[in-house]
Amino acid sequence: MRPEVVETAAAEGVKLIVSVDTGIRAAEVVRRAGELGVDAIVTDHHLPETDLPPALAVLNPNRADCRIRRRTCAAPGWRSSWRKRCWPRCHGRRRRCGGCASRF
């Protein structure tokens, strides 16, 4: 995730960014997106830093609180699982999706 892309997206009226295979170490960019009124959902399989980005949901098999045993799944697989299981329940609602994200 790059700051200039978030700035452009916000200027164009984007309200939600879903990252795929990026963003786990982009806390400042995700924070800036929030300041601009853009929500973010991060799907990434890379190792996170100490603090997770302040996104609506952070799907990552390497999170310390992740209960899944199979930690080798790449972010596109996580995004696909989330879209099938959580999007129908969370779409259009201004609420945190952390509860469903922690099930993956």
C-alpha positions as CSV (number, residue, x, y, z in Angstrom):
1,M,0.0,0.0,0.0
2,R,1.3,3.4,-1.0
3,P,0.3,6.7,0.4
4,E,-0.1,8.4,-3.0
5,V,-2.6,5.6,-4.0
6,V,-4.6,6.1,-0.9
7,E,-4.7,9.9,-1.4
8,T,-5.8,9.5,-5.0
9,A,-8.4,6.9,-4.0
10,A,-9.9,9.1,-1.3
11,A,-10.0,12.1,-3.8
12,E,-12.0,9.9,-6.2
13,G,-14.5,8.9,-3.6
14,V,-13.3,5.4,-2.7
15,K,-14.7,4.3,0.7
16,L,-13.1,0.9,1.1
17,I,-9.7,-0.5,0.1
18,V,-9.1,-4.3,0.3
19,S,-5.4,-5.1,0.1
20,V,-4.3,-8.5,-1.3
21,D,-0.8,-9.7,-0.3
22,T,0.2,-6.3,1.1
23,G,-0.4,-3.9,4.0
24,I,0.6,-5.8,7.1
25,R,3.5,-3.4,7.6
26,A,1.6,-0.3,6.3
27,A,0.1,1.0,9.6
28,E,0.8,4.6,8.7
29,V,-0.8,4.3,5.3
30,V,-3.9,2.5,6.7
31,R,-4.1,5.2,9.4
32,R,-4.0,7.9,6.8
33,A,-6.7,6.2,4.8
34,G,-8.9,6.3,7.9
35,E,-8.2,10.0,8.4
36,L,-9.4,10.5,4.8
37,G,-12.6,8.5,5.4
38,V,-11.4,5.3,3.6
39,D,-11.8,2.0,5.4
40,A,-9.2,-0.7,4.8
41,I,-9.2,-4.5,5.0
42,V,-5.7,-6.0,5.0
43,T,-5.1,-9.5,3.7
44,D,-1.5,-10.5,3.8
45,H,0.6,-13.5,4.7
46,H,3.9,-11.7,5.4
47,L,5.2,-11.4,9.0
48,P,3.5,-8.6,10.8
49,E,5.3,-6.0,12.9
50,T,4.5,-5.7,16.6
51,D,1.4,-3.7,16.0
52,L,-1.2,-4.6,13.4
53,P,-2.4,-1.8,11.0
54,P,-5.6,-0.1,12.3
55,A,-7.9,-1.6,9.6
56,L,-11.4,-2.9,9.8
57,A,-10.0,-6.4,9.6
58,V,-6.5,-7.9,9.3
59,L,-6.5,-11.4,7.8
60,N,-3.1,-12.9,8.2
61,P,-2.1,-16.5,9.2
62,N,1.0,-15.1,11.0
63,R,-1.0,-13.1,13.5
64,A,-0.2,-14.0,17.1
65,D,-3.9,-14.6,17.7
66,C,-4.6,-16.7,14.6
67,R,-6.0,-20.1,15.5
68,I,-5.5,-21.7,12.2
69,R,-3.0,-24.5,11.9
70,R,-2.2,-24.0,8.2
71,R,-0.1,-20.8,8.1
72,T,1.3,-21.2,4.6
73,C,-1.8,-19.9,2.7
74,A,-1.0,-16.8,0.7
75,A,-3.2,-13.7,0.9
76,P,-5.3,-14.3,-2.2
77,G,-6.6,-17.5,-0.6
78,W,-7.4,-15.6,2.6
79,R,-9.2,-12.9,0.6
80,S,-11.2,-15.5,-1.2
81,S,-12.2,-17.2,2.0
82,W,-13.1,-13.9,3.6
83,R,-15.2,-12.8,0.6
84,K,-17.2,-16.1,0.7
85,R,-17.7,-16.1,4.5
86,C,-17.7,-12.6,5.8
87,W,-18.5,-10.2,3.0
88,P,-22.2,-11.1,2.9
89,R,-22.5,-10.3,6.6
90,C,-20.3,-7.3,6.8
91,H,-20.9,-5.5,3.5
92,G,-22.7,-2.2,3.9
93,R,-22.4,-2.1,7.7
94,R,-20.1,0.3,9.5
95,R,-18.8,-2.3,12.0
96,R,-15.6,-4.1,12.7
97,C,-15.1,-7.4,11.0
98,G,-12.5,-8.7,13.4
99,G,-14.8,-11.4,14.8
100,C,-15.1,-13.2,11.5
101,A,-11.5,-12.4,10.5
102,S,-10.2,-14.3,13.6
103,R,-11.9,-17.5,12.4
104,F,-9.6,-18.0,9.4
